[in-house]
Amino acid sequence: MTRTATDVIATDVIILGAGASGLFCAMTAAARGRRVTLVDHARATGRKVRIAGGGKCNFTNLEMHAKHYVGGNPHFPKSALARFTPWDMVSLVSENAIAWEEREHGQLFCLHAADDVADLLERRCRAAGCRFLLGQRVEGVEHDGTAFVVTIAPAQAPGSDTDSDAEPGPQAAGRGGPGTPVRLRAASLVVATGSPAWPQVGATDIGHRIARRFGHAVAPPRPVLAPLAMPPQWPLHGLAGIALPARVTTAGVSFTLPLLFTHRGISGPAALQASCHWQPGAPVEIDFLPGENLDEMLRVPEHGKLLARTLLGRLLPTRLADRLVPPDISDRRIAELSRTARAALHAAVHAHAAVPAGTEGMRKAEAAAGGVRVDRISSRSMESALRPGLFFTGEVLDVTGQLGGYNLHWAWASGKAAGEVA
Ligand SMILES: Cc1cc2nc3c(=O)[nH]c(=O)nc-3n(C[C@H](O)[C@H](O)[C@H](O)COP(=O)(O)OP(=O)(O)OC[C@H]3O[C@@H](n4cnc5c(N)ncnc54)[C@H](O)[C@@H]3O)c2cc1C
């Protein structure tokens, strides 16, 4: 990296965002001999990686397939995923003595701590000569006709790492005084600034604003992998803390996984997964006895003398059963129930329908769907078709993984794809 008399730092590749995909991209590009400079307003690298998976980082999934992603073009992730497989990630962590374990549904987690993965990537980058400019806010991003010019200045206050109001347009450098902006100049610019989900760790939408500036369309971001809030009139409020396996269906997609009642609605893996596919105003349907057939159980002769609420109380948590059984049949014996009453019971248990009021928002969302539309992005290299040398990687793109290690794997795979070219 060369600093000139006019305070312009020349480098080959500028990467905005030293998170999951930025680090992976930097490591890959630096291994090709490129001079790489990473800029991040946070003072530590990979902040989301470090909190991922409850601190154990669900870093990939053995069942890797494009069907686990949502976005404007379901085929887009295929190329990068094919060139960086879960086993490539397993090799990387294993070669570096990071112990891992396989949990249900092919999910791979660190045995020790998520920090191990972030530290590994940072170490690899530093060893390959990458320059880190941490605690730096992005003041401006432009193309001067031959190269990208990024203006940065120290983030305003120590510890402050949110500058979502910064407009990434052209800015004057060298104003003097503390926090004097510096210009970086490079032929390649990689935007790896993630999505606005979980702003507590400094997530912003700056990547979307940079994309728009260079003519890219952006699908409106919406919080996903987030709890669903139910409207005030929802009959199952007040059951916070109850957890059970359930099948949650929305937009024709079903997930049979643990469900958790919260103070505002539903959470747990089944609800979080459903939130990826849920659209505002659409219903969700919950089957509280997935894989069972209540009709058949009602026909079992020994059940005939039981009260409806007693049988349901044996099959489900009692407080939930009491809410689900219609009051007019709760104290009637199973054998006495009419066909209509049985159908009502069946529907209450197997097809509870509700229209969520919304998700619990970006602060509770592990990801944001939407982002830079991929129609003008190369699925092979993540390079912009509108501005050669401009790349977008990771969650800033309109590619969102389901729960289970898919988002981090996308960050690694897309970061690597860009790093091979940028
Ligand atoms: C609580 C939580 C748990 C998660 N657990 C998992 C999991 O176990 N498995 C999984 O697959 N996925 C998980 N995810 C999702 C995963 O962490 C993200 O999808 C992934 O980190 C995205 O990678 P990225 O490189 O695109 O963005 P990020 O990793 O978010 O990196 C973006 C970087 O850009 C920087 N940045 C942002 N705005 C600016 C700005 N204005 N100026 C300068 N720098 C900026 C940020 O500081 C950050 O370092 C989790 C997310 C959360 C919030």
The ligand as a Tripos MOL2 file, in Angstrom:
@<TRIPOS>MOLECULE
LIG
   53    58     1     0     0
SMALL
NO_CHARGES

@<TRIPOS>ATOM
      1 C1        -27.2710  -13.0610   16.3980 C.3       1 LIG1
      2 C2        -26.8930  -13.6740   15.0690 C.ar      1 LIG1
      3 C3        -26.5510  -15.0170   15.0010 C.ar      1 LIG1
      4 C4        -26.2340  -15.5830   13.7670 C.ar      1 LIG1
      5 N1        -25.8670  -16.8990   13.7270 N.ar      1 LIG1
      6 C5        -25.5600  -17.4640   12.5350 C.ar      1 LIG1
      7 C6        -25.1130  -18.8180   12.4690 C.ar      1 LIG1
      8 O1        -24.8970  -19.4770   13.4920 O.2       1 LIG1
      9 N2        -24.9020  -19.3570   11.2240 N.ar      1 LIG1
     10 C7        -25.0720  -18.6310   10.0740 C.ar      1 LIG1
     11 O2        -24.8800  -19.1740    8.9880 O.2       1 LIG1
     12 N3        -25.4300  -17.3290   10.1140 N.ar      1 LIG1
     13 C8        -25.6590  -16.7310   11.3130 C.ar      1 LIG1
     14 N4        -25.9950  -15.3970   11.3570 N.ar      1 LIG1
     15 C9        -25.9880  -14.6280   10.0960 C.3       1 LIG1
     16 C10       -24.5240  -14.3220    9.6730 C.3       1 LIG1
     17 O3        -23.8070  -13.8510   10.7980 O.3       1 LIG1
     18 C11       -24.5080  -13.2760    8.5670 C.3       1 LIG1
     19 O4        -25.3320  -13.6980    7.5000 O.3       1 LIG1
     20 C12       -23.0980  -13.0680    8.0320 C.3       1 LIG1
     21 O5        -22.2510  -12.5730    9.0410 O.3       1 LIG1
     22 C13       -23.1200  -12.0990    6.8560 C.3       1 LIG1
     23 O6        -21.7950  -11.8990    6.4210 O.3       1 LIG1
     24 P1        -21.4260  -10.5320    5.6840 P.3       1 LIG1
     25 O7        -19.9590  -10.5550    5.5080 O.co2     1 LIG1
     26 O8        -22.2810  -10.3360    4.5300 O.co2     1 LIG1
     27 O9        -21.8220   -9.4130    6.7470 O.3       1 LIG1
     28 P2        -21.2520   -9.1840    8.2060 P.3       1 LIG1
     29 O10       -20.6160  -10.3880    8.7400 O.co2     1 LIG1
     30 O11       -22.3760   -8.5690    8.9650 O.co2     1 LIG1
     31 O12       -20.1030   -8.0980    8.0050 O.3       1 LIG1
     32 C14       -20.3800   -6.7890    7.5750 C.3       1 LIG1
     33 C15       -19.3000   -5.8790    8.0880 C.3       1 LIG1
     34 O13       -19.5200   -4.5840    7.5470 O.3       1 LIG1
     35 C16       -19.3330   -3.6260    8.5660 C.3       1 LIG1
     36 N5        -20.1270   -2.4530    8.2690 N.ar      1 LIG1
     37 C17       -21.4690   -2.3590    8.2280 C.ar      1 LIG1
     38 N6        -21.8340   -1.1140    7.9730 N.ar      1 LIG1
     39 C18       -20.6990   -0.3930    7.8320 C.ar      1 LIG1
     40 C19       -20.4370    0.9720    7.5810 C.ar      1 LIG1
     41 N7        -21.4360    1.8700    7.4520 N.pl3     1 LIG1
     42 N8        -19.1490    1.3890    7.5170 N.ar      1 LIG1
     43 C20       -18.1300    0.4840    7.6980 C.ar      1 LIG1
     44 N9        -18.3350   -0.8070    7.9460 N.ar      1 LIG1
     45 C21       -19.6130   -1.2380    8.0130 C.ar      1 LIG1
     46 C22       -19.7660   -4.3250    9.8320 C.3       1 LIG1
     47 O14       -19.1800   -3.7340   10.9810 O.3       1 LIG1
     48 C23       -19.3130   -5.7440    9.5980 C.3       1 LIG1
     49 O15       -18.0110   -5.9760   10.1130 O.3       1 LIG1
     50 C24       -26.2870  -14.8050   12.5750 C.ar      1 LIG1
     51 C25       -26.6190  -13.4450   12.6610 C.ar      1 LIG1
     52 C26       -26.9100  -12.8850   13.8940 C.ar      1 LIG1
     53 C27       -27.2510  -11.4230   13.9420 C.3       1 LIG1
@<TRIPOS>BOND
     1     1     2 1
     2     2     3 ar
     3     2    52 ar
     4     3     4 ar
     5     4     5 ar
     6     4    50 ar
     7     5     6 ar
     8     6     7 ar
     9     6    13 1
    10     7     8 2
    11     7     9 ar
    12     9    10 ar
    13    10    11 2
    14    10    12 ar
    15    12    13 ar
    16    13    14 ar
    17    14    15 1
    18    14    50 ar
    19    15    16 1
    20    16    17 1
    21    16    18 1
    22    18    19 1
    23    18    20 1
    24    20    21 1
    25    20    22 1
    26    22    23 1
    27    23    24 1
    28    24    25 2
    29    24    26 1
    30    24    27 1
    31    27    28 1
    32    28    29 2
    33    28    30 1
    34    28    31 1
    35    31    32 1
    36    32    33 1
    37    33    34 1
    38    33    48 1
    39    34    35 1
    40    35    36 1
    41    35    46 1
    42    36    37 ar
    43    36    45 ar
    44    37    38 ar
    45    38    39 ar
    46    39    40 ar
    47    39    45 ar
    48    40    41 1
    49    40    42 ar
    50    42    43 ar
    51    43    44 ar
    52    44    45 ar
    53    46    47 1
    54    46    48 1
    55    48    49 1
    56    50    51 ar
    57    51    52 ar
    58    52    53 1
@<TRIPOS>SUBSTRUCTURE
     1 LIG1         1 GROUP 0 **** ****
